[in-house]
Amino acid sequence: MINRQNFLKILSWNSNSITPKFLEFQDFIYTIGPDVIALQETRLKPASKLNLPNFTTHGTDRTTYTGGGIALLVKNSLPHHATPLSKTSSKEQQ
């Protein structure tokens, strides 16, 4: 038998705008039970918050385009901390 405590369940999803899908996303999260969630293309505005109970959210919104934005959600039960990164150029590499 496999001991679940020895594994970390990570989910990565290109949400292509999380806001209209948030309730469905929340139900899915509670069904599969990931420990870490990496979201791409969240399309959140800087004033928007992504709040999921029992998770801490770290993220960056893209303010220069309509798309973009990332979020990393980590279960509160996992020891973690954010490491500040230096700002990159406003021009992204294609």
C-alpha positions in Angstrom: 0.0 0.0 0.0 1.3 3.5 -0.9 1.5 6.0 2.0 0.0 9.3 0.6 1.9 11.3 3.2 5.1 10.7 1.2 3.8 12.3 -1.9 3.1 15.9 -3.0 0.2 16.3 -5.4 0.8 19.2 -7.8 -1.8 20.6 -10.3 -0.9 22.9 -13.2 -3.6 24.5 -15.3 -3.8 27.2 -18.0 -7.1 28.7 -16.8 -7.6 31.2 -19.6 -9.4 33.5 -17.1 -10.1 32.0 -13.7 -12.9 34.3 -12.6 -15.8 32.9 -14.7 -14.7 29.3 -13.8 -13.9 29.8 -10.1 -16.8 27.8 -8.6 -16.2 24.9 -10.9 -12.5 25.1 -10.2 -13.1 25.2 -6.5 -15.3 22.0 -6.7 -12.6 20.3 -8.8 -9.9 21.2 -6.2 -11.9 19.7 -3.4 -12.4 16.5 -5.4 -8.8 15.9 -6.4 -7.1 17.4 -3.3 -3.9 18.9 -4.7 -1.2 20.3 -2.3 0.1 22.9 -4.8 -1.7 24.5 -7.7 0.1 26.4 -10.4 -2.3 28.6 -12.5 -1.4 30.3 -15.8 -3.3 32.9 -17.7 -5.4 33.9 -14.7 -6.3 37.2 -16.3 -6.8 38.7 -12.8 -6.8 42.5 -12.3 -4.4 43.8 -9.7 -7.3 44.5 -7.3 -8.7 41.0 -7.7 -7.8 38.3 -5.1 -7.9 34.6 -5.6 -9.1 33.2 -2.3 -9.3 29.4 -1.8 -9.9 28.2 1.8 -6.9 26.4 3.3 -4.5 27.7 0.6 -2.1 30.6 0.5 -2.0 32.4 -2.9 1.1 33.9 -4.4 0.7 35.5 -7.8 1.6 38.1 -10.4 -0.9 39.9 -12.6 -0.1 41.1 -16.0 -1.0 44.8 -16.2 0.1 45.6 -19.8 -2.0 43.1 -21.7 -5.5 41.7 -21.5 -4.2 38.1 -20.9 -1.5 36.7 -18.7 -1.1 36.4 -15.0 0.0 33.5 -12.8 -0.8 32.2 -9.4 0.7 29.6 -7.1 -1.6 28.3 -4.4 0.0 26.3 -1.6 -1.8 24.4 1.1 -1.5 26.2 4.4 -0.4 22.9 6.0 2.8 22.9 3.9 5.7 25.0 5.2 6.5 27.6 2.6 7.5 31.2 2.0 7.6 33.6 -0.9 11.0 34.6 -2.2 10.9 38.1 -3.8 12.3 38.2 -7.3 13.7 41.2 -9.1 11.5 43.0 -11.5 12.0 42.0 -15.2 11.8 44.2 -18.2 8.3 45.2 -19.3 9.0 43.6 -22.6 8.5 39.9 -22.6 10.4 37.5 -24.8 8.4 35.9 -27.5 
